[in-house]
Amino acid sequence: MAQVQRMSRMMIKTLRDDPADAETLSHKLLVRAGYVRRNAAGIWSWLPLGKKVLENVARVVREEMDAIGAQEVLLPALLPKEPYEATGRWEEYGAELFRLKDRKGADYLLGPTHEEIFTQLVKDQCTSYKDLPVILYQIQIKYRDEARPRSGILRGREFHMKDSYSFDTTDEGLAESYRLHREAYVRIFDRLGLRHKVVSAVSGAMGGSASEEFLAPAAAGEDTFVYCPSCDYAANTEAVTFAGGAPVDGSGHGPVEELDTPDTPTIETLAEHLGVPASATLKNLLVKVDGEIVAVGVPGDREVDLGKLEDHLAPAVVEMVTAEDFTGRPDLVRGYVGPQGLDKVRYIADPRVAPGTAWITGANQPDKHARNVVCGRDFQVDDYLDVVVVEEGDPCPRCGTGLKLDRAIEIGHIFQLGRKYTDAFQLDVLGQQGKPVRVTMGSYGIGVSRAVAALAEQTADDKGLCWPREIAPADVHVVAAGKALQTELALDVSEKLREAGLRVLVDDRAGVSPGVKFTDAELIGVPRILVAGRRSGEGVVELKDRRTGEREELTVEEAVARLTAE
């Protein structure tokens, strides 16, 4: 809605210096420009300018969700324990879940995501196939007890999120709902001005089959993704899969040879001692899966991706072994473990440890390793899982070209959940044949507050924020660069712009120097800046493009016409 916001009457306090605890660009600038203020670790207040940007992002999300036929609801953030117990997520969420009790001792949680509650809502409201398909969504505050909240609003314990859920009677219907969301998300992020990539992802604790993330490339991003420079392949690093090494003829390898290798408990010390590349060795990492010790074998020049391992083994809990776990286990020699001596331990190997390949690995004795340990001859692999950390140059699963790595901020995630939650709550509707049909679900999230931070990261420059017009707190920032005459003209042109349908922020503050006002205008980041300055007496103003820095002098009438036409 067109309006004039006068800075002399607004709660806006800009800062010249970066906050002492700020590391990311968005954290620094959103605080300095007066958009947000910190209340506690991971908990933020949205001030007037910030609230406008946040609501503009939410407006774009609403418009595109409504366009695919989704219906908005608002469910509680304070939720009972029982639905999350039914799906196992009361325990699976672990320490990230905010748990609390009411005065009667009943257990509650602050909702991190609402699959259970939406499923119960549809079970209550929809009884026939005629009631489906349906897509429901909400824009609401979510809660997760982050171990290390940081980067301002990028990783908080309280955050704004759009979550939507589709309910269909067939897998084909679910695929269509997924397609509608995918296309809507592309439109949303295009309208917001966010550079983004759609990448393959893993479902993790959410469950389900198909899963994709929407990532905004940014140096401050905590997600690493890969992309292929030759084809359109892109994926979260945890979703990259290696096709596996084909079995090789291992008959030419000699018998296992024991080697004296004192003081070589690491791959690096072993490779140096023997004068071999790390890739010739076999690294065996011991972990506990639901309390049971499991060995994971990967080539010595690669690292185990614990996130991948956890995704493969979910919902089992994966932990690193401790010194106490070796007590009473003479078959486990710390630093010298080899798969050929692990008869009582489940052995998981990366596909690169193919049948017939020979390795230098631990001999299961202190200060000893073994050479010519052949997979399939001297040890067996119980399960092959792709569990190595992806590295730049690894072959693209689609075309074989070397992959590239980049950092990004996750701004959206879509899942084909299937029937995990509808099974838990026995959500059936009466089908066309008169028999009960189990409903299938999709879950789709957008980080509304994260999108604000991602836009700040992608669009800011060395002077401050630089918002795309769609989500900026105003269309035009009018600056009265002087005394009464300039202020009078600034207010007059602001009213004309409002009448033309534009949102205006006018700096009419008295006692503030023009230099401070110009600096604040660039810091606040409205895309167009209109200055009532030295030629105000002639009815001439200066129009500046915040992004390019281009300036031109125009009459008030010309400026209004130009800005209205944009």
N, C-alpha and C positions, 0 to 999 in steps of 0.2 A: 504494500500500500504506500502510495506517495506521501512523503512527509518531510518536514524540515527538522533536523536534530541540531540544536544549538549547543555547542561545546561549553558555553558559559553556564549552561543549566544541566549538563550531564556529569555523571560520575566517571571521569576519565582522568587517570593519572599515569602519565608515561614516565619511563625511567631512562636515564642516560646510559647506565651501566648494566651489563648482563648479571643475572642472578648468580650468586657464588656457586650454587650446586648444579647449574645448568650445563649440559654437555652438548645437546642437540640444538640445531638452529631453531626448530619450531619452539622448543622450550624457552630459549632465550627471547625470541621475538614476541611470542604470545604474551609473555609476562611484561616485557618492556613496553609493548604497545597498549597495555591495559586491557587485554582480552580475558585473561584468567588470573587467579591468585590462588596460591597453595594454602590449604587448611591443615593438611597432615600428609604423611607419605602416601602418595597415590590417590589423594582426595583433593579435588579442585572446585573452586567456585567460578562460575561463568559470569563475568561482568557484562554491562549493557552491550558493548560492541561484540564481545564474544558470543553472547546469547543470540544476537542477530545472525551471525555467521552460522552458528549451530542450527538455528531454525531454518536458514536458507538451504542448508544441506538436507535437512529433514523434509523440507517442502519438495525438493527435487525427487527425493526417494519416494515420497507419498504419491506424487503425480505419476511416476512411472509404475509403481505398484498398482495403483488404481487402474491404470491403462490396461493391465493384463487381467483385470477382473478380480483382483485381490480385495478383501474386505478388512478394514482396520478394526481392531479391538484393543482393549487395554486390560491386561491381566495383572494380578498383584505381584509385587516383588517379594513380599513376605509369604513364604510357602510352607505347607506342612511337610513333614518328613516322609510320610507313608508313600506317596507316589514315587519318590526317588529311591525308596527301599525296594519297591516293586521292580524297578529296572536295574537295581544293583549300583546305581550311581551315588547313593548316599555314602558308600564306602569308596567306590572307584575314584571319585573326585579328590579324595585325600585331603591334604591340608589347604588346598585352594578354596574349599567350600566354607563359607561363613555359616556356622551353626550357632543356634541360640535356643533358649528355653523361655517359655512364657511363665507367668506367675504360678501356674498350676503344674509346672514341670514338664509340659509337652514340648517335644522337639520341633524346631522350625529351621528353615534356612533362608538366606537371601539368594534369590534366583540368579544363577550364573547363565542359564539358558532354560527354555521352557517347553521342551518336547513333551514331557510328561503331562504338563498342565493343559496344553493344547489338545493332546490326545484325549484326555478326560473330558474336555469341553465338547469335542466332536462326538464322543461316545454318548454324551448327554443330549446333544441336539440333533444328531443325524441318525436315522434308523433305516433308511431305504437307499437303494442305489440312485433313486430320483433326487436325493439330497446332495449327491456328489457328481462331479468333482467340486471341491471347494478349496480356496486358498485364503488363509487368514494371516494377518500380520499385526505387529505392534511396533511402536518406537518407544523404548523404555530404558530406564537405567538398570544395568546389570552389575553384579558384584562377584569379584574373585579375589581371594586373599593372596595376591602376588607375593612371592618370597622377596623380590627385590624390585618394588615399583620404581620406575625411573623414566627419564626422557619426557618429563612433563605429562601431558595427556596421552602420550603414545602408549604408555604401559601403566595404567592406574588400577586401583582396586575398585573403583566405581567408574563406570563408563556408559556412554549412550550407544544403543545398538538397535538396529532394525532386525527383528527375526520374523521370518514367515514360514509357514508350513502348508504343504499341499497334501490333500487326502483324495485318493483315487481308488477305484475298485479293481484296476488292472495294472500290470507292469507297463503296458503301452501308455496308459493314462499318466502314470508317474513320469515316464520319459517325456511326454508332452509338457507336463507342468515344469519339469526341469529345464526344458528348452525355453519355455516362456520366461523363466527367471533368468536364465543365462543371457538371453537377448535384452531383457530389461536392465540387467546389471551393466551391460556394455553401454546402453543408452544413458544410464545414470552417471557413470564415470566420465563418459564423453561430455555430458552437459556440465558436470562439475569442473571440467578442465583438467582432470587427472590423467596423466600418462599411466597406462596400466598394461599388464600382461595377464592373460588367463593361462594358468599352469595346472598340470595334473597334480593331484595331491592324494594323500592317504586319509582315510576316514577316522582312524584312531579310535578314541573312546566313544565317538559319536555313533559308530557302527555304519552299516550300509555298504553299498557298492560304489557306484560312480561318485567321484568327488573332485572338485576343481576349486582352486584359489584364485582370487583376483589380487594381484600384487602391484603396488605402486613403487617403481624403482626409485631408491633414494639412499644416499650414503648412510643415513641414520637407521636404515631398516635393520630389523633383527632377524628377518628371514633371508636365507640364502636360496637362490634358485638357479637353475641351469637353463640355457637356451642354445639352440643350434644356429650357427650363422648361415647354414646352407638350406635348412628347411624350417618349417614353422613349429618344430618341437620345442616345448618349454615345460618344465616341471619343478616342483619343490624338490630339493635334494633328497628328501626322504622317500619320494615317489619314483626316483630314477631306478630302473631295473637293468641289470646286466644279463644278457641272454644266457651266459654260462659257457664255460669252456668245454669243448667236445672231449670225450675220452681220448686218451693217447695210448700208444703202445708202451707199456712200462717194462717190457720183458728185458730190455737192454741194460737196465740198472742192476748194479751189483748188490750183494747182501747189505743189510744194515751194518754200518760201521760206527762204533762208539768212539767219541773224541773227548780228550781231556780239554776242558774249556773253563779253567778256574776264573772266578770273578767276572762272569759274563751273563748276568741275569737279565740284561736287556738286549733287544735286537741290535741296537747300535754297537754295544760292546762286543757282541758275538760276531757281527759282520766285520768289525775292525780286526778282531783277534784272528779270524780265519782268512781274511782278505777276500771276502766274497761280497756281492751286492746284497742289500737287505731283501731284495725280491727273491733271492734263492732260499730264504729262510721261511719257516712257518710260525706265525705268532699264534699263541693259544691263550685267549683271555677267559678267565674263570668268572662266572657270574652266578647268582642265585635266582632261579625262576620259581616263584611261590615257595621259596625256602630250599629248593633242591639245587645242588651244584650242577652247573652245565658248563661245558667248554665250547668256546667259539673260535674256530680256526680261520685265519685270513693270511694272505701273503704278508711277509714281514715288512714290506714297504708301504702297507696300507694300515689305516686305523679303523677300528670298529665303530660304526655309527650306532650308539645306544638307542637313539630315537627310532631308527629303522628296526632294530632288534625288538624294542618294545611294541612297535606297531605290528610286527609279524606275530608276536606271542600274546598280544592282548586277548582277553583282559588279565592275563597273568601279570604278576608284579615282578619286575626285573630289578635286582640290586647287585652291587659289586660285592665280591667276597671280602671278608676281613681276615686279619691274622688268626682270629679264633677259629675260623672255618677250617684251617689246616690241622688243627689239633685232632689227634686220633685218626688222621688220614695219611698213612705212609705212602699211599699211591699218588699223593699230590705234593710235589716238591716245588716250593715257591721259586719261581724264576727259571725252572728247568722242566716244565711240563711238556710232555709229548703225547700225541694222540694214540700212539702204539701201546700205551700203558694205561688206558682209561676204560677198562672193561666195565666198570660200575658207574660210569659217568656218561650222560647223553652228550653226543658230539655233533655240534652244528657247524657247518663249514660254508664259506662263501663259494659260489659256483666256480670261481677261479681255481679252487683246489679240486681240480677235475680228476677223475679216475685215471691212473697211470702216471700222474705227475709225481716227481720225486722232490723231497725237501730235506733241508737241515733243520732239525727241531730239537726240543728238549729230550733228554734220555731218561727222564724221571729219576735221576740221581743227582745229588748235589755236585756242581761243577762239571757236569758232563752233558754233552749234546750228541746227537746221532745224525749220521749222513745216510743218504739213499733210503730215506723213509718214504715208501711209495704208497700213495692213496689207492685203496682197493686191494693191495697186497699185504701191507703191514698194519693198516688200520682201516676201519670202515666209517663212513659218514652216515649218521642217523637221519639228518635233515639238511638239505641244501637251502640256504636263505641268503638273499643278497643283502649283506649287512655292512659293507665297507662305506666309509665316507667318500662321497663323490669328489673327484679332483678335476680341475680344469684340464682339458685334453682327453678325458675319457670319451670313448666312442658314443656318438648319438645312437640311441636304441632304434631310431627310425632310418637313418641314412649312413651312419658310421663316421660322420665328420666329428672332429674334436669339439667337445662342448665348451661353452664359456660360462663363467660364474658371475653373478651379480648380486647386490644386496637390494632388499625391497621391504616395504611395509605392507603387511596383510591388511586389506581393506574390505574383503568380502570372501565368503566361502559358501559353496553350495554342495549339498549331499543328496544322493538318492538313498534314503534311509532304508527303504523297504518296509519290512514288517517287525523290526525289532521292538518298537514301542507299542504297536497295535497288538502284537502277540502278548506283551506283558499285561496289557489292560483288556485283552480279548475284545478288541474293537471290531465288531462285525456289523454289516448292514444286510438287509434282505435283498438278495440278488434278483435279477430278471427271471430266473427260473424258480423263484420262490424258496430258495435255499440260502442260508447264511453265507456271506462272502467276507473274507478277512480283508480289511482296508490296508492299503500300502501308502507310505508317507515319503515326503521330501522335506528337508530342512534347509533354510537359506538365510544367511546372516550378512549384514553390512555394518561395519563399525562406523557409526555416524560421527562420533567425536574423533575417532582415529582418522577419518577422512579429512577433518579440519587440519589436524597436524600434518598429514601427508601432503595436503595442498600447500601448507606453509613451507614444508621442506622443499617441495618441487619448484615453487614459484618465487620464493624470496630472493632478494639480492643483497648487496653489501650495505644498502641504505635501510632495508626493512622489509616488511611484508609487501606482497604485490598480488592481491587477490584477483581471480577471474571475476568478471562482472556478475555472473550468475549467483555467486555466494557472498560477494563483498557486503559489508554493513551499509553501504550506500552506493549510489551510482556516480555521484559527484561529490568531491570534497572542496567546498568553497572556503578560501582563506582571505580574511580581511587583513591585509598587510599594512596596517597603519592605524590612523586614529579615526575620528568620527566620520569623515567623508567616506573612507574605504569601508568602514563597518556598515554604513547606511547602504552603500551600493551592494555589498556582499549580501545583506539581508534582502534587498530588493530582488537581486538576481536569483537568490535561493527560492524566494516565493514564486517567481516566474517558472523556475524549473519544476517546482512542486506542482504547479498548475498544469504543466505539460506532462505530468505523470511520472516524474523522476524522484527517486529517494535522495535526499540531500543531507550531508553533514557539513555544517558551517562553523568555522572557527572564528567566533565573534568575541573571544576572550579579551577583556581589557587588561592592560598592564603586562601583557606577554609580548615579547619582542617578535618582529617578523621572522627573524632567524630561527627562533624556537618553533614558531608555527610551521615554517617550511619543513624543518626537521621532523616534526610530529606528523605532518601530512605524509611524508615519505615513509615513516615508520609504520603508520596505521595502514597504509597500503590500498586505499580506495583507487580504482583504476584511472580515474580522471580527476585532475586537480585544476580548479579555476581560481585565479588570483585577482583580487581587487587591489591593485597596487598604485603605482605612481601616476597612471593615466586615468584614474577613477573619475577625475573631474571632467574628462572628455567622454565618459561612458564607455571606456575601453578596458577590457580585461585580458588576462593572459591565460590561455588554455594549455595545460601540460598533460602529456601522456605519461602516466606513472611508470610504465614498463620501459618505453623507449627513450624517455626523457625529451622527446620532441616538443617544441613550444611554438605557439603562434598567438599574435595579438588579434583580437576580434572585438567588435562592438557587442554590447550585451545581447542585442537581438540576434546577431550572427552566432554567438556562443550558444544561446538557447536553441536556435534552429539546428545547429550542428549536433549538439548533445541529444536532442530529441530524436534526430534522424538515425542515431547510432543503434 
